[in-house]
């Protein structure tokens, strides 16, 4: 299952698209992280598919690890997992 397009993300022309995707995912998971009511309403299978897509893309093309918003997205996801496992 592919959540992100399979393309060469090192090309400068397509990089803004990936940055926009990462920015929106970061914003979405930040909102989920900050609002407990949202955490209960999230369809976690769909959310995990989005995260899986990011992980697969990161494995295929590690160059994207330097893009903005990825580090923040990873930190938010780690915090979400730790909060959910203790809840």
Backbone atoms as SQL, in Angstrom:
CREATE TABLE atoms (id INTEGER PRIMARY KEY, chain TEXT, resi INTEGER, resn TEXT, atom TEXT, x REAL, y REAL, z REAL);
INSERT INTO atoms VALUES
  (1, 'A', 1, 'UNK', 'N', 0.847, -1.179, 0.000),
  (2, 'A', 1, 'UNK', 'CA', 0.000, 0.000, 0.000),
  (3, 'A', 1, 'UNK', 'C', 0.891, 1.240, 0.000),
  (4, 'A', 2, 'UNK', 'N', 0.719, 2.069, -0.985),
  (5, 'A', 2, 'UNK', 'CA', 1.518, 3.286, -1.115),
  (6, 'A', 2, 'UNK', 'C', 0.659, 4.497, -0.774),
  (7, 'A', 3, 'UNK', 'N', 1.112, 5.292, 0.162),
  (8, 'A', 3, 'UNK', 'CA', 0.371, 6.494, 0.544),
  (9, 'A', 3, 'UNK', 'C', 0.958, 7.740, -0.107),
  (10, 'A', 4, 'UNK', 'N', 2.215, 7.664, -0.499),
  (11, 'A', 4, 'UNK', 'CA', 2.872, 8.779, -1.181),
  (12, 'A', 4, 'UNK', 'C', 3.252, 8.335, -2.585),
  (13, 'A', 5, 'UNK', 'N', 3.231, 9.237, -3.529),
  (14, 'A', 5, 'UNK', 'CA', 3.626, 8.863, -4.893),
  (15, 'A', 5, 'UNK', 'C', 5.070, 8.377, -4.935),
  (16, 'A', 6, 'UNK', 'N', 5.310, 7.367, -5.753),
  (17, 'A', 6, 'UNK', 'CA', 6.674, 6.871, -5.924),
  (18, 'A', 6, 'UNK', 'C', 7.321, 7.725, -7.005),
  (19, 'A', 7, 'UNK', 'N', 8.187, 8.596, -6.586),
  (20, 'A', 7, 'UNK', 'CA', 8.872, 9.494, -7.511),
  (21, 'A', 7, 'UNK', 'C', 10.243, 9.824, -6.946),
  (22, 'A', 8, 'UNK', 'N', 11.036, 10.489, -7.705),
  (23, 'A', 8, 'UNK', 'CA', 12.365, 10.898, -7.258),
  (24, 'A', 8, 'UNK', 'C', 12.230, 12.215, -6.494),
  (25, 'A', 9, 'UNK', 'N', 12.213, 12.121, -5.174),
  (26, 'A', 9, 'UNK', 'CA', 12.008, 13.310, -4.345),
  (27, 'A', 9, 'UNK', 'C', 13.246, 14.190, -4.289),
  (28, 'A', 10, 'UNK', 'N', 14.351, 13.755, -4.901),
  (29, 'A', 10, 'UNK', 'CA', 15.538, 14.611, -4.921),
  (30, 'A', 10, 'UNK', 'C', 15.417, 15.708, -5.971),
  (31, 'A', 11, 'UNK', 'N', 14.501, 15.554, -6.909),
  (32, 'A', 11, 'UNK', 'CA', 14.307, 16.573, -7.947),
  (33, 'A', 11, 'UNK', 'C', 13.724, 17.837, -7.318),
  (34, 'A', 12, 'UNK', 'N', 14.337, 18.955, -7.616),
  (35, 'A', 12, 'UNK', 'CA', 13.913, 20.232, -7.024),
  (36, 'A', 12, 'UNK', 'C', 12.473, 20.601, -7.395),
  (37, 'A', 13, 'UNK', 'N', 12.017, 20.180, -8.555),
  (38, 'A', 13, 'UNK', 'CA', 10.686, 20.570, -9.024),
  (39, 'A', 13, 'UNK', 'C', 9.566, 19.934, -8.203),
  (40, 'A', 14, 'UNK', 'N', 9.795, 18.738, -7.661),
  (41, 'A', 14, 'UNK', 'CA', 8.737, 18.047, -6.911),
  (42, 'A', 14, 'UNK', 'C', 8.884, 18.201, -5.399),
  (43, 'A', 15, 'UNK', 'N', 9.984, 18.752, -4.969),
  (44, 'A', 15, 'UNK', 'CA', 10.227, 18.885, -3.531),
  (45, 'A', 15, 'UNK', 'C', 9.180, 19.738, -2.807),
  (46, 'A', 16, 'UNK', 'N', 8.692, 20.837, -3.380),
  (47, 'A', 16, 'UNK', 'CA', 7.652, 21.614, -2.683),
  (48, 'A', 16, 'UNK', 'C', 6.382, 20.803, -2.404),
  (49, 'A', 17, 'UNK', 'N', 6.067, 19.860, -3.275),
  (50, 'A', 17, 'UNK', 'CA', 4.886, 19.017, -3.049),
  (51, 'A', 17, 'UNK', 'C', 5.079, 18.152, -1.808),
  (52, 'A', 18, 'UNK', 'N', 6.252, 17.561, -1.663),
  (53, 'A', 18, 'UNK', 'CA', 6.522, 16.730, -0.491),
  (54, 'A', 18, 'UNK', 'C', 6.563, 17.573, 0.772),
  (55, 'A', 19, 'UNK', 'N', 7.141, 18.746, 0.698),
  (56, 'A', 19, 'UNK', 'CA', 7.180, 19.636, 1.861),
  (57, 'A', 19, 'UNK', 'C', 5.765, 19.998, 2.291),
  (58, 'A', 20, 'UNK', 'N', 4.889, 20.251, 1.340),
  (59, 'A', 20, 'UNK', 'CA', 3.499, 20.570, 1.657),
  (60, 'A', 20, 'UNK', 'C', 2.794, 19.382, 2.312),
  (61, 'A', 21, 'UNK', 'N', 3.023, 18.180, 1.791),
  (62, 'A', 21, 'UNK', 'CA', 2.423, 16.976, 2.387),
  (63, 'A', 21, 'UNK', 'C', 2.912, 16.804, 3.818),
  (64, 'A', 22, 'UNK', 'N', 4.222, 16.934, 4.030),
  (65, 'A', 22, 'UNK', 'CA', 4.783, 16.779, 5.376),
  (66, 'A', 22, 'UNK', 'C', 4.253, 17.848, 6.322),
  (67, 'A', 23, 'UNK', 'N', 4.122, 19.060, 5.830),
  (68, 'A', 23, 'UNK', 'CA', 3.619, 20.158, 6.658),
  (69, 'A', 23, 'UNK', 'C', 2.186, 19.878, 7.111),
  (70, 'A', 24, 'UNK', 'N', 1.360, 19.413, 6.198),
  (71, 'A', 24, 'UNK', 'CA', -0.040, 19.139, 6.550),
  (72, 'A', 24, 'UNK', 'C', -0.166, 17.940, 7.479),
  (73, 'A', 25, 'UNK', 'N', 0.627, 16.907, 7.245),
  (74, 'A', 25, 'UNK', 'CA', 0.603, 15.761, 8.150),
  (75, 'A', 25, 'UNK', 'C', 1.089, 16.162, 9.537),
  (76, 'A', 26, 'UNK', 'N', 2.136, 16.976, 9.581),
  (77, 'A', 26, 'UNK', 'CA', 2.656, 17.454, 10.860),
  (78, 'A', 26, 'UNK', 'C', 1.587, 18.238, 11.607),
  (79, 'A', 27, 'UNK', 'N', 0.910, 19.118, 10.913),
  (80, 'A', 27, 'UNK', 'CA', -0.152, 19.912, 11.534),
  (81, 'A', 27, 'UNK', 'C', -1.291, 19.020, 12.039),
  (82, 'A', 28, 'UNK', 'N', -1.681, 18.042, 11.213),
  (83, 'A', 28, 'UNK', 'CA', -2.776, 17.154, 11.590),
  (84, 'A', 28, 'UNK', 'C', -2.428, 16.331, 12.833),
  (85, 'A', 29, 'UNK', 'N', -1.241, 15.715, 12.848),
  (86, 'A', 29, 'UNK', 'CA', -0.862, 14.899, 13.995),
  (87, 'A', 29, 'UNK', 'C', -0.601, 15.758, 15.229),
  (88, 'A', 30, 'UNK', 'N', -0.166, 17.002, 15.056),
  (89, 'A', 30, 'UNK', 'CA', -0.024, 17.914, 16.189),
  (90, 'A', 30, 'UNK', 'C', -1.372, 18.183, 16.837),
  (91, 'A', 31, 'UNK', 'N', -2.389, 18.410, 16.025),
  (92, 'A', 31, 'UNK', 'CA', -3.733, 18.645, 16.564),
  (93, 'A', 31, 'UNK', 'C', -4.244, 17.416, 17.301),
  (94, 'A', 32, 'UNK', 'N', -4.018, 16.245, 16.725),
  (95, 'A', 32, 'UNK', 'CA', -4.439, 15.001, 17.378),
  (96, 'A', 32, 'UNK', 'C', -3.714, 14.840, 18.703),
  (97, 'A', 33, 'UNK', 'N', -2.429, 15.162, 18.719),
  (98, 'A', 33, 'UNK', 'CA', -1.617, 15.019, 19.928),
  (99, 'A', 33, 'UNK', 'C', -2.092, 15.950, 21.042),
  (100, 'A', 34, 'UNK', 'N', -2.492, 17.165, 20.682),
  (101, 'A', 34, 'UNK', 'CA', -2.850, 18.165, 21.687),
  (102, 'A', 34, 'UNK', 'C', -4.279, 18.035, 22.203),
  (103, 'A', 35, 'UNK', 'N', -5.159, 17.364, 21.453),
  (104, 'A', 35, 'UNK', 'CA', -6.567, 17.303, 21.840),
  (105, 'A', 35, 'UNK', 'C', -6.980, 15.862, 22.145),
  (106, 'A', 36, 'UNK', 'N', -7.182, 15.535, 23.423),
  (107, 'A', 36, 'UNK', 'CA', -7.568, 14.167, 23.795),
  (108, 'A', 36, 'UNK', 'C', -8.879, 13.714, 23.151),
  (109, 'A', 37, 'UNK', 'N', -9.798, 14.648, 22.927),
  (110, 'A', 37, 'UNK', 'CA', -11.063, 14.253, 22.298),
  (111, 'A', 37, 'UNK', 'C', -10.835, 13.788, 20.863),
  (112, 'A', 38, 'UNK', 'N', -9.910, 14.424, 20.177),
  (113, 'A', 38, 'UNK', 'CA', -9.584, 13.991, 18.811),
  (114, 'A', 38, 'UNK', 'C', -8.919, 12.621, 18.812),
  (115, 'A', 39, 'UNK', 'N', -8.079, 12.365, 19.813),
  (116, 'A', 39, 'UNK', 'CA', -7.384, 11.079, 19.882),
  (117, 'A', 39, 'UNK', 'C', -8.359, 9.918, 19.952),
  (118, 'A', 40, 'UNK', 'N', -9.482, 10.124, 20.620),
  (119, 'A', 40, 'UNK', 'CA', -10.476, 9.059, 20.732),
  (120, 'A', 40, 'UNK', 'C', -11.257, 8.867, 19.439),
  (121, 'A', 41, 'UNK', 'N', -11.329, 9.901, 18.615),
  (122, 'A', 41, 'UNK', 'CA', -12.141, 9.843, 17.403),
  (123, 'A', 41, 'UNK', 'C', -11.356, 9.467, 16.149),
  (124, 'A', 42, 'UNK', 'N', -10.059, 9.408, 16.250),
  (125, 'A', 42, 'UNK', 'CA', -9.218, 9.150, 15.073),
  (126, 'A', 42, 'UNK', 'C', -9.357, 7.697, 14.635),
  (127, 'A', 43, 'UNK', 'N', -9.406, 7.492, 13.341),
  (128, 'A', 43, 'UNK', 'CA', -9.356, 6.143, 12.788),
  (129, 'A', 43, 'UNK', 'C', -7.875, 5.775, 12.671),
  (130, 'A', 44, 'UNK', 'N', -7.386, 5.017, 13.644),
  (131, 'A', 44, 'UNK', 'CA', -5.956, 4.786, 13.777),
  (132, 'A', 44, 'UNK', 'C', -5.379, 3.925, 12.661),
  (133, 'A', 45, 'UNK', 'N', -6.190, 3.085, 12.036),
  (134, 'A', 45, 'UNK', 'CA', -5.672, 2.296, 10.907),
  (135, 'A', 45, 'UNK', 'C', -5.295, 3.205, 9.746),
  (136, 'A', 46, 'UNK', 'N', -6.134, 4.191, 9.475),
  (137, 'A', 46, 'UNK', 'CA', -5.839, 5.145, 8.399),
  (138, 'A', 46, 'UNK', 'C', -4.620, 5.993, 8.757),
  (139, 'A', 47, 'UNK', 'N', -4.544, 6.425, 10.012),
  (140, 'A', 47, 'UNK', 'CA', -3.401, 7.233, 10.450),
  (141, 'A', 47, 'UNK', 'C', -2.105, 6.430, 10.358),
  (142, 'A', 48, 'UNK', 'N', -2.174, 5.153, 10.718),
  (143, 'A', 48, 'UNK', 'CA', -0.962, 4.333, 10.640),
  (144, 'A', 48, 'UNK', 'C', -0.535, 4.112, 9.190),
  (145, 'A', 49, 'UNK', 'N', -1.494, 4.069, 8.275),
  (146, 'A', 49, 'UNK', 'CA', -1.146, 3.940, 6.853),
  (147, 'A', 49, 'UNK', 'C', -0.398, 5.173, 6.358),
  (148, 'A', 50, 'UNK', 'N', -0.813, 6.340, 6.824),
  (149, 'A', 50, 'UNK', 'CA', -0.107, 7.569, 6.453),
  (150, 'A', 50, 'UNK', 'C', 1.331, 7.547, 6.970),
  (151, 'A', 51, 'UNK', 'N', 1.493, 7.136, 8.213),
  (152, 'A', 51, 'UNK', 'CA', 2.827, 7.083, 8.807),
  (153, 'A', 51, 'UNK', 'C', 3.682, 6.021, 8.112),
  (154, 'A', 52, 'UNK', 'N', 3.063, 4.891, 7.771),
  (155, 'A', 52, 'UNK', 'CA', 3.781, 3.853, 7.036),
  (156, 'A', 52, 'UNK', 'C', 4.291, 4.371, 5.697),
  (157, 'A', 53, 'UNK', 'N', 3.461, 5.151, 5.023),
  (158, 'A', 53, 'UNK', 'CA', 3.868, 5.728, 3.740),
  (159, 'A', 53, 'UNK', 'C', 5.075, 6.633, 3.883),
  (160, 'A', 54, 'UNK', 'N', 5.087, 7.434, 4.942),
  (161, 'A', 54, 'UNK', 'CA', 6.241, 8.299, 5.204),
  (162, 'A', 54, 'UNK', 'C', 7.480, 7.446, 5.484),
  (163, 'A', 55, 'UNK', 'N', 7.320, 6.389, 6.285),
  (164, 'A', 55, 'UNK', 'CA', 8.458, 5.521, 6.610),
  (165, 'A', 55, 'UNK', 'C', 9.012, 4.828, 5.367),
  (166, 'A', 56, 'UNK', 'N', 8.135, 4.329, 4.503),
  (167, 'A', 56, 'UNK', 'CA', 8.589, 3.677, 3.274),
  (168, 'A', 56, 'UNK', 'C', 9.336, 4.655, 2.374),
  (169, 'A', 57, 'UNK', 'N', 8.808, 5.859, 2.269),
  (170, 'A', 57, 'UNK', 'CA', 9.472, 6.875, 1.454),
  (171, 'A', 57, 'UNK', 'C', 10.833, 7.225, 2.047),
  (172, 'A', 58, 'UNK', 'N', 10.904, 7.309, 3.358),
  (173, 'A', 58, 'UNK', 'CA', 12.166, 7.615, 4.033),
  (174, 'A', 58, 'UNK', 'C', 13.185, 6.493, 3.831),
  (175, 'A', 59, 'UNK', 'N', 12.721, 5.241, 3.828),
  (176, 'A', 59, 'UNK', 'CA', 13.630, 4.116, 3.576),
  (177, 'A', 59, 'UNK', 'C', 14.161, 4.136, 2.149),
  (178, 'A', 60, 'UNK', 'N', 13.282, 4.433, 1.203),
  (179, 'A', 60, 'UNK', 'CA', 13.688, 4.431, -0.205),
  (180, 'A', 60, 'UNK', 'C', 14.597, 5.602, -0.542),
  (181, 'A', 61, 'UNK', 'N', 14.302, 6.756, 0.045),
  (182, 'A', 61, 'UNK', 'CA', 15.049, 7.970, -0.286),
  (183, 'A', 61, 'UNK', 'C', 15.387, 8.738, 0.992),
  (184, 'A', 62, 'UNK', 'N', 16.478, 8.361, 1.639),
  (185, 'A', 62, 'UNK', 'CA', 16.854, 9.002, 2.899),
  (186, 'A', 62, 'UNK', 'C', 17.132, 10.500, 2.779),
  (187, 'A', 63, 'UNK', 'N', 17.261, 10.996, 1.564),
  (188, 'A', 63, 'UNK', 'CA', 17.522, 12.427, 1.367),
  (189, 'A', 63, 'UNK', 'C', 16.391, 13.277, 1.938),
  (190, 'A', 64, 'UNK', 'N', 15.188, 12.720, 2.036),
  (191, 'A', 64, 'UNK', 'CA', 14.065, 13.522, 2.538),
  (192, 'A', 64, 'UNK', 'C', 14.159, 13.766, 4.038),
  (193, 'A', 65, 'UNK', 'N', 15.081, 13.091, 4.706),
  (194, 'A', 65, 'UNK', 'CA', 15.203, 13.289, 6.152),
  (195, 'A', 65, 'UNK', 'C', 15.643, 14.706, 6.503),
  (196, 'A', 66, 'UNK', 'N', 16.165, 15.432, 5.524),
  (197, 'A', 66, 'UNK', 'CA', 16.613, 16.800, 5.770),
  (198, 'A', 66, 'UNK', 'C', 15.532, 17.838, 5.495),
  (199, 'A', 67, 'UNK', 'N', 14.373, 17.402, 5.043),
  (200, 'A', 67, 'UNK', 'CA', 13.301, 18.345, 4.727),
  (201, 'A', 67, 'UNK', 'C', 12.642, 18.872, 5.997),
  (202, 'A', 68, 'UNK', 'N', 12.154, 20.111, 5.946),
  (203, 'A', 68, 'UNK', 'CA', 11.468, 20.652, 7.124),
  (204, 'A', 68, 'UNK', 'C', 10.192, 19.870, 7.410),
  (205, 'A', 69, 'UNK', 'N', 9.776, 19.888, 8.628),
  (206, 'A', 69, 'UNK', 'CA', 8.543, 19.281, 9.130),
  (207, 'A', 69, 'UNK', 'C', 8.661, 17.780, 9.381),
  (208, 'A', 70, 'UNK', 'N', 9.649, 17.097, 8.832),
  (209, 'A', 70, 'UNK', 'CA', 9.744, 15.656, 9.047),
  (210, 'A', 70, 'UNK', 'C', 10.153, 15.337, 10.480),
  (211, 'A', 71, 'UNK', 'N', 11.127, 16.051, 11.004),
  (212, 'A', 71, 'UNK', 'CA', 11.573, 15.801, 12.381),
  (213, 'A', 71, 'UNK', 'C', 10.444, 16.071, 13.371),
  (214, 'A', 72, 'UNK', 'N', 9.729, 17.151, 13.159),
  (215, 'A', 72, 'UNK', 'CA', 8.599, 17.479, 14.026),
  (216, 'A', 72, 'UNK', 'C', 7.519, 16.406, 13.938),
  (217, 'A', 73, 'UNK', 'N', 7.233, 15.936, 12.729),
  (218, 'A', 73, 'UNK', 'CA', 6.231, 14.891, 12.531),
  (219, 'A', 73, 'UNK', 'C', 6.630, 13.613, 13.261),
  (220, 'A', 74, 'UNK', 'N', 7.888, 13.243, 13.172),
  (221, 'A', 74, 'UNK', 'CA', 8.369, 12.038, 13.853),
  (222, 'A', 74, 'UNK', 'C', 8.264, 12.200, 15.365),
  (223, 'A', 75, 'UNK', 'N', 8.647, 13.361, 15.895),
  (224, 'A', 75, 'UNK', 'CA', 8.549, 13.598, 17.338),
  (225, 'A', 75, 'UNK', 'C', 7.111, 13.530, 17.825),
  (226, 'A', 76, 'UNK', 'N', 6.197, 14.114, 17.077),
  (227, 'A', 76, 'UNK', 'CA', 4.786, 14.084, 17.465),
  (228, 'A', 76, 'UNK', 'C', 4.271, 12.650, 17.451),
  (229, 'A', 77, 'UNK', 'N', 4.651, 11.884, 16.442),
  (230, 'A', 77, 'UNK', 'CA', 4.204, 10.490, 16.363),
  (231, 'A', 77, 'UNK', 'C', 4.752, 9.662, 17.525),
  (232, 'A', 78, 'UNK', 'N', 6.002, 9.879, 17.880),
  (233, 'A', 78, 'UNK', 'CA', 6.585, 9.171, 19.025),
  (234, 'A', 78, 'UNK', 'C', 5.843, 9.545, 20.306),
  (235, 'A', 79, 'UNK', 'N', 5.540, 10.824, 20.485),
  (236, 'A', 79, 'UNK', 'CA', 4.793, 11.256, 21.664),
  (237, 'A', 79, 'UNK', 'C', 3.393, 10.659, 21.685),
  (238, 'A', 80, 'UNK', 'N', 2.756, 10.587, 20.534),
  (239, 'A', 80, 'UNK', 'CA', 1.427, 9.980, 20.458),
  (240, 'A', 80, 'UNK', 'C', 1.469, 8.514, 20.860),
  (241, 'A', 81, 'UNK', 'N', 2.446, 7.796, 20.352),
  (242, 'A', 81, 'UNK', 'CA', 2.562, 6.374, 20.673),
  (243, 'A', 81, 'UNK', 'C', 2.808, 6.187, 22.163),
  (244, 'A', 82, 'UNK', 'N', 3.658, 7.013, 22.741),
  (245, 'A', 82, 'UNK', 'CA', 3.934, 6.874, 24.173),
  (246, 'A', 82, 'UNK', 'C', 2.712, 7.228, 25.011),
  (247, 'A', 83, 'UNK', 'N', 1.941, 8.229, 24.606),
  (248, 'A', 83, 'UNK', 'CA', 0.722, 8.573, 25.344),
  (249, 'A', 83, 'UNK', 'C', -0.332, 7.491, 25.203),
  (250, 'A', 84, 'UNK', 'N', -0.469, 6.925, 24.011),
  (251, 'A', 84, 'UNK', 'CA', -1.484, 5.901, 23.786),
  (252, 'A', 84, 'UNK', 'C', -1.141, 4.614, 24.516),
  (253, 'A', 85, 'UNK', 'N', 0.139, 4.299, 24.631),
  (254, 'A', 85, 'UNK', 'CA', 0.509, 3.059, 25.301),
  (255, 'A', 85, 'UNK', 'C', 0.326, 3.153, 26.815),
  (256, 'A', 86, 'UNK', 'N', 0.337, 4.364, 27.366),
  (257, 'A', 86, 'UNK', 'CA', 0.134, 4.531, 28.801),
  (258, 'A', 86, 'UNK', 'C', -1.302, 4.878, 29.147),
  (259, 'A', 87, 'UNK', 'N', -2.129, 5.093, 28.142),
  (260, 'A', 87, 'UNK', 'CA', -3.527, 5.479, 28.398),
  (261, 'A', 87, 'UNK', 'C', -4.375, 4.278, 28.723);
